[in-house]
Amino acid sequence: MNILELRNVSKGFGEGIHRSEVLPGIDLAIADGEFVAILGFSGTGKSTLMNLMAGLILPDRGEVLFKGKPVEGPGPERGLVFQSYSLMPWLTVRGNVALAVDAVNPKLRKAERAEKVAHYVEMVGLGHAMERRPAELSGGMRQRVAVARALALNPEILLLDEPLSALDALTRAKLADEIERIWDQDKKTCVLITNDVDEAILLADRIIPLNPDGTLGTEFAVTLPRPRDRGAMNHDAGFKRLRAQITTYLMDVGIESKIEGSRILPNVTPIHGIAGDVPQLVADAAASPLTDRYLEFWNLHKVYPTAKGPLTVVEDFNLKVNKGEFISLIGHSGCGKSTVLTMAAGLNAISKGVITLDNRTVEGADPERAVVFQSPSLFPWLTAKENVAVGVDRVYRRASTAERQEVVEYYLERVGLGDSMDRAASEMSNGMRQRVGIARAFALSPKLLLLDEPFGMLDSLTRWELQEVLMEVWSRTKVTAICVTHDIDEAIMLADRVVMMTNGPQATIGKVMSVDLPRPRTRKALLEHADYYLYREQVLSFLEDYEGGARPHEKPAAHAAAKPQEAA
């Protein structure tokens, strides 16, 4: 029996020449008790689709049916959880959930009301935080409150609009497990909007991509047995096969549609920064006689003063990096990854120890250490070319205007913005702005490139695309680079070595893994490489060992696997 149906549903926004058709003629049926994942990317209409199911907006054509009756507005039978929490900040966890209980059961006696509220709060594992207000909760805990509030409406179908996308990787994984447990317990129908392939496979019975043109794509049935453990899935041939099929499909339809609105990168052969390809100014700036131990972190500590005494965030961080090496720095939230990065950038004072780069001690910020953050912080009123030129004009003061212009245009072309150099930053998508940020960093010809979750705010397809853009540009310059990331696949794809940090406080390097995979690397090629999932298992195992706190716990033998050679 179908509980929810969309029949030839179309929806657009705007009038006349400004009219934009978002969803053209959608047909979709959701069975009672089914868990369906809609896998969509930014700008494809996935939130519009969810709002239609929730009755927050109505279709221009066609009809949305719940149990055979037209949906004409929101209703308690359809519980909706948004990406943002929308909690009442002055109410406790108990008070926020009680709002939903009161809406559905206004005549309940006080004791019955309290019992129902407690039931839903306990269901999402927040019984210990019942009297806390939202400001006292982590992002993951606030999202759990939002889930509890939706469940308290006792809906027949739970609509989840990217509820996990604003969370860090560990919190996201834990809450996804919580959602699966709740679904399995009550067998509620669930529709999840997500841009994460792994999340969709681990949770759903059926995965339906939403194409860039707003149409529904090829459906993928998920027949993997439940419960689905992340560690175990890494060894499951069916998981690997399905993951590769979905990823390939999404990349193919995304590239075909040119989702970022910019031309495809030229098919070039990386020549690793040989003079004559990169501008001469860049080649000259990269010259250095030092190759081994080009960058060195020695006995690095970061200590913050607190009311309870000194708090050591990072301690005994020791790492030697050769010139031209790409390092991925990975670990759970709060482990000090970004602290290490900002100390290397000279943006955060070193409490103890030293960082040396090209035989010089790092002291204060300097253009020789370029940083790419999650948000590129462009000047919105300037064009792409003008934003990149701001840094180039400062670094190459003695160069001619033509020479500086060559550097600016070279890197904008390399990141796929050859046709958009004169567009204002305010007119660009998030992905295009991040391309400008990458071009700007490389154009400084830095001795060290530091990337702090550079693709963390982007949807999966844009992230995949820009990872390959980054690799193409990096392969030409071979600038020494360190990238902080939560994403295991990103860490492996980018790096020569993956440096794994233990949990804080007193975080340090727990493990270093060499990645011996051929370059240039593409996501499709990596998914097909025999060693890829063995590398992935090493990082997964390390992160799982530290899920419980600052010290590793013993791992079940069932998760053991053969591993590629680790770094000395």
Phi, psi and omega in degrees: 000133178273129179267331181222134179223142169243123183244110177050046185277128175236143178212134176219173182224150179093175182230153174056229183289346179266005181290134178233118178276121185263309181237115182256102171065057182278131171241122184208136177233131179247123181280152178299128179085000183276150173248110183247134175250126173263113185262103184229166181238169183306132175083005181267353177099016185292322177290326175298318178298316180295320179295328175294317179296323182282345182082014178285334171226160181248150181290154173284323178220157181081188182213149174252127184242134171245116185053040175084355181251142183299137174277120183243005180170179179292156179204155183294343179288348178239098181275128186244131175240121182270172174296320177268153191281324179053045178271156175280112189294338182271352179260152175284177174304314179302314182295321179294319179287327179298332177303317181288318179300316180294326181295324183270326185233068187294341185257011180295144173289160187303315182294318179295320178300312180299322180294318180294316179301312180300321181301313183286326177294317177296326182301327180258015173074031183240024180301328181285346185245022187304324186259009178276151175266161183308323182296339181267004184249153172286170179300319179294322179292321178297321179290329175296322177299318179298320178294316180299320180296319178295319180294328181294340174287354183051053184287156175276339177221136181254121182254117187244105184264090181046054186290346186249355192291338182270005186257158175289167190300315183292314179297320179299315180296317181294319181288327175298319177298322179296317180296319179295320180297316179296316179299316182293326182290314185258347184053038174290149171291135180230137170237121183246126170266126181209163172241015183251115184297314181299318179300316180296317182293319183291333186257326198265157167273331184215136179243128182236110176290145172254112185292159179302337180270008177088000177271159176277138184265197180296129179279148177235120176279137178253106184256010180296138182295148176259155354288152184255107181272132183302316181295315181294323180300330181297341179255000186271121183297324179294320177298313182299318181295313180295319179300316180294320181297314182292316180299315179298316179300312183296318179294320181295312182288329179291314180294322180299324183274354184051059190303332181275355177077017179232161186290157179290144179300144177296150178279092186247157175261117181301135180236018169055044169074024178293133180305139183111335175262300175286156177304146184302323178303320181291316180300318180294319182293331183278350185295133176198137179286344185273133177237309178283143178051042180296322177235132183221128171257121184235117175052042186286132176229149169227121182235131177249138174285139176225170180297335181262008180114178182297137177246115179273111182275313179233137177218148175049046177273112183233123182206133175248128184237130178278159179298133179084004181274146177248120182249131169258133180248117187228153179168172181290162177304137179086006182274357175096012181301307182292332176297315177299317182296316182289332173292319177295328180282347183082015181265353184219126185295143177275127181282323180202148181095192185207151171240128176242141179228120180052047177069014178236141179288135178285120179218110179076168181287149181201142179301343178291348174238096184270140183240135172245115180266177176304316177252126187287352177051055178279160170282112189296334183274353179263155176284171176304314181298317182291324178296318179290323183295332180305313179285319182299318181297329180282319185285320185252061185298326186270355181281157177286164178301320181295320180294317179294321179297324179298318179297313181302309185290326180302310185284328175294324175293320182297326180270011174085022180246028180301330181265001185232022184298329186260012175277140178290147180301326181295342181263004186259154173287169178301319180295320179292322178296323179290329174299317178297319178299319178294315179300318181297319180294314180294325183294341176285354185049054185288155171284334181220128177255124182244124184238117183254096183048055190295338183244014186296335183262006185255155175290167189301314184295316178296321179297313179301316182297315183286333173299319179288326174299313180301316181296322181294316181290317180299322183296337179276328184258332185051039176293142175296132189219146172230128181238121173275131181207155170262348191269114183298315181296320178296317181302316182288318183299320187277329202264154162275325175221141174255120180259119184256128182257142176288168180288152175273171357288175183057042180288148178208183179285124179262331184195146175234129182239123174282139181249103183260067177244145186295147172247154357291150184252139171233156181298317180300315181296320181295318181298336181264354183282138185298329185267353189302311184287341174287320173297317181299322180296322179300314182289316178304314182297317179298312182295322178294324178299330184257011181297328186278351181155205188281345180239144183291147173253162184290137185263139177302143183297335182298339182270356182293149180205159173295145185229149173295167180300129178273160178291149177290000000 
